[in-house]
Amino acid sequence: MKTPVTDQMAALAHERRLDVFRLLMRRYPDAVPAGEIASVLGLRPNTASVYLSSLRQAGLISQTRQGTFQLYQVKLDAVQNMFRKLLGDCCRNRPDICLPGMSAQPDLRLTDDRPLNVLFLCSQNSARSIMAEALLRGSGARYNAHSAGTAPTSGPNPLALAVLRQNDVSVDGLGCKPVGQYLNGAAPMDFVITVCDRAANDDVAKWPGRPIHAHWGLPDPLEQPTEALRKAAMEDTFRALRDKIDTLVRMPLDAIDPAELQHRLDAIGRQETLVPAD
């Protein structure tokens, strides 16, 4: 039985429940542990549980168990149906009325005159996002690759640079940059891709333009306890990013609409490393 849209809107008509929903939307397609949700949003565990239960009863999120963890994920079909009802029934299928400025689809055609701008976003902008920028920049595809951090460090991680060099990827010009420098509209992004969960958890201010967002969350290789394990994890991260970016640059952007492109970017986020470690 479908949940009435009024019940779904009632579930979202609470500031902190809406915060939970927005966090899960930013993390989609990830399923996020309840404890992490509570920690990120500064909620008591029992309070987070009540909010999650309300959103689940409204049919907006799903719950799965992995060992001792309860994981929560947005039910995208239900969310799409809710907005379809609002735009169809309330706005008489007139998005230009209810969403002014949103009726025109973004132009995502690759041309020699206008390469597409891609920003890879992480927290420290020292490893995962730096490698993603370098890989896309070196792919030969017509993209302008950028990276930034929500709390950037002073410079790229030496181990990340070493892995790039050993794979013949140029590291020239790489540096850690604050995300704020991309929020002034001087160079609007076409894609904003978070590559770590912490950056996806952060509620960054409204982006200029209408970028397509995706989350390609990867574990932090620098959290490994030994240098040897950190090096192996960094190499695994490089391979995972290489595979994802290879899939990105092969997409026929001229042949797919923005909605299909969004689905494909989400699928890349779920893509496992295709080349096993030695």
C-alpha positions in Angstrom: 0.0 0.0 0.0 1.4 3.4 -1.0 1.9 6.0 1.7 -0.2 9.1 1.1 1.8 12.2 0.0 0.3 14.1 2.9 1.9 11.6 5.4 5.2 11.9 3.6 5.1 15.7 3.8 4.1 15.5 7.4 7.2 13.3 8.1 9.4 16.0 6.5 7.6 18.9 8.2 10.0 18.7 11.1 13.4 20.5 11.0 15.5 17.7 12.4 13.7 14.9 10.6 14.3 16.9 7.4 18.0 17.1 8.3 18.1 13.2 8.5 16.4 13.0 5.1 18.7 15.5 3.5 21.7 13.7 4.8 20.5 10.4 3.4 19.8 12.1 0.1 23.4 13.5 0.0 24.8 10.0 0.8 22.6 8.2 -1.8 23.1 5.5 -3.0 24.9 4.5 0.3 23.0 2.8 3.1 24.2 4.7 6.2 24.4 3.2 9.8 22.1 4.7 12.3 25.0 5.5 14.6 26.8 7.5 11.9 23.6 9.5 11.2 23.2 10.4 14.9 26.9 11.4 15.1 27.0 13.5 12.0 23.8 15.4 13.0 24.6 15.6 16.7 21.5 13.6 17.7 21.1 11.3 20.7 20.8 7.7 19.4 17.2 7.3 20.7 16.2 10.6 19.1 17.7 9.5 15.8 15.9 6.2 16.0 12.6 8.0 16.4 13.2 10.2 13.4 14.3 7.3 11.3 11.3 5.3 12.3 9.0 8.2 11.3 10.7 8.5 7.9 10.5 4.8 7.4 6.8 4.6 8.3 6.2 7.4 5.7 7.8 5.1 3.1 10.7 7.6 2.4 13.6 5.4 3.6 14.3 1.7 3.9 16.1 -0.2 6.7 18.4 -3.2 6.3 20.6 -5.0 8.8 24.3 -5.8 8.3 25.6 -7.8 11.3 24.7 -5.7 14.3 24.3 -2.5 12.3 21.0 -1.0 11.1 21.5 0.7 7.8 19.2 3.3 6.2 18.8 4.4 2.6 16.5 6.7 0.7 13.7 4.9 -1.2 14.3 6.8 -4.4 11.2 5.5 -6.1 9.0 6.8 -3.3 10.7 10.2 -3.2 10.2 10.5 -7.0 6.6 9.5 -6.7 6.1 12.2 -4.0 7.5 14.9 -6.1 5.6 13.6 -9.2 2.4 13.9 -7.3 3.2 17.4 -6.1 4.2 18.6 -9.6 1.5 16.7 -11.4 -1.5 17.3 -9.1 -0.7 20.6 -7.4 1.2 22.3 -10.3 -0.8 20.7 -13.2 2.4 19.3 -14.7 3.8 22.9 -14.9 7.3 22.7 -13.4 7.9 26.3 -14.7 5.3 27.5 -12.2 6.4 25.5 -9.1 10.1 25.5 -9.9 10.9 28.7 -11.7 14.2 28.5 -13.6 14.2 24.7 -13.3 12.2 23.7 -16.4 15.1 23.9 -18.8 17.4 21.0 -18.7 21.2 21.7 -18.2 23.3 21.6 -21.3 25.7 18.7 -20.8 27.0 18.3 -24.3 30.8 18.0 -24.6 32.2 20.5 -27.2 35.7 21.7 -28.0 34.5 25.3 -27.1 33.0 24.2 -23.7 34.4 21.3 -21.9 32.4 20.2 -18.8 33.5 21.2 -15.4 33.9 18.4 -12.8 34.7 19.0 -9.1 35.8 16.1 -6.9 35.0 17.0 -3.3 36.5 15.4 -0.2 37.2 16.7 3.3 40.9 17.3 3.3 41.5 17.3 -0.5 44.8 15.5 0.0 44.3 12.0 -1.4 41.1 10.7 -2.9 39.9 13.9 -4.6 43.4 14.8 -5.7 43.8 11.4 -7.4 40.4 11.7 -9.0 41.3 15.2 -10.4 44.7 14.0 -11.7 43.1 10.9 -13.4 40.3 12.8 -15.1 42.8 15.5 -16.2 45.1 12.9 -17.7 42.3 10.9 -19.4 42.4 13.0 -22.5 38.6 13.6 -22.3 37.2 17.0 -22.8 36.6 17.8 -19.1 38.0 20.5 -16.8 38.9 18.6 -13.7 39.0 20.3 -10.3 39.1 19.1 -6.7 38.5 20.8 -3.3 38.0 20.1 0.4 35.5 21.1 3.0 38.5 21.3 5.4 41.6 21.2 3.2 45.1 20.4 4.4 48.2 22.4 3.4 49.2 20.1 0.6 48.5 16.7 -1.2 49.5 13.6 0.7 53.0 12.4 -0.4 51.8 8.8 -0.7 48.9 9.7 -3.0 51.4 11.7 -5.2 53.8 8.7 -5.2 51.0 6.3 -6.4 50.0 8.7 -9.1 53.7 9.0 -10.3 54.3 5.3 -10.3 51.2 4.9 -12.6 52.5 7.6 -14.9 49.8 10.2 -14.0 51.0 13.8 -13.9 50.9 15.6 -10.6 51.8 19.0 -11.9 49.7 21.8 -10.5 47.9 19.6 -7.9 47.1 21.4 -4.7 44.6 21.5 -1.8 41.9 24.1 -2.2 38.8 25.2 -0.1 35.4 24.4 -1.6 34.5 28.0 -1.0 36.4 29.2 -4.0 34.0 27.3 -6.3 30.9 28.8 -4.8 31.2 32.3 -6.2 29.8 31.3 -9.6 32.9 32.3 -11.6 33.2 28.8 -13.0 29.9 26.9 -12.4 30.3 23.2 -12.1 28.5 20.7 -14.3 29.2 17.8 -11.9 30.0 17.8 -8.2 31.2 14.3 -7.1 31.9 13.6 -3.4 34.5 10.9 -2.9 34.4 10.6 0.9 31.5 10.2 3.2 32.6 13.1 5.4 32.3 15.6 2.6 28.9 14.1 1.6 27.7 14.5 5.2 28.6 18.2 5.1 25.8 20.5 4.1 27.6 22.7 1.6 26.0 26.0 0.7 23.9 26.2 -2.5 26.0 25.6 -5.6 25.8 28.2 -8.4 24.3 26.9 -11.6 22.6 23.5 -11.7 25.3 20.9 -11.2 24.5 17.2 -11.1 25.6 15.7 -7.8 26.9 12.1 -7.2 28.5 10.3 -4.3 31.4 7.9 -5.0 32.3 7.2 -1.4 35.6 5.4 -0.8 37.3 4.5 2.5 40.1 6.7 3.7 43.4 4.9 2.8 45.3 6.9 5.4 43.3 5.4 8.3 45.2 2.1 7.9 47.5 1.4 10.9 50.8 0.8 9.1 52.7 2.4 6.3 52.5 -0.9 4.2 48.8 -1.1 4.7 48.3 2.6 3.9 50.3 2.1 0.6 48.3 -0.9 -0.4 45.0 0.9 0.4 46.1 3.9 -1.6 46.8 1.7 -4.6 43.4 0.1 -4.2 41.9 3.6 -4.1 43.7 4.6 -7.2 42.4 1.5 -9.1 38.9 2.1 -7.9 39.0 5.8 -9.0 40.6 4.9 -12.3 37.8 2.4 -13.1 35.1 4.9 -12.1 36.6 7.7 -14.2 37.1 5.4 -17.1 33.3 4.6 -17.0 32.6 8.4 -16.7 34.5 9.4 -19.8 33.0 6.6 -21.9 29.4 7.7 -21.3 27.7 9.0 -24.4 26.6 12.4 -23.0 25.0 13.5 -26.2 22.7 10.4 -26.2 21.4 10.4 -22.6 19.2 12.9 -20.8 20.2 14.4 -17.4 17.9 12.0 -15.5 19.6 8.9 -17.1 23.0 10.5 -16.5 22.2 10.9 -12.8 21.3 7.2 -12.6 24.5 6.2 -14.4 26.6 8.4 -12.0 24.9 6.8 -9.1 25.7 3.4 -10.6 29.4 4.3 -10.9 29.3 5.1 -7.2 28.3 1.5 -6.5 30.9 0.2 -8.9 33.6 -2.0 -7.2 37.2 -2.0 -8.1 37.5 -3.8 -11.5 41.2 -4.5 -11.4 42.2 -6.6 -8.3 45.3 -5.8 -6.3 48.4 -7.9 -7.0 
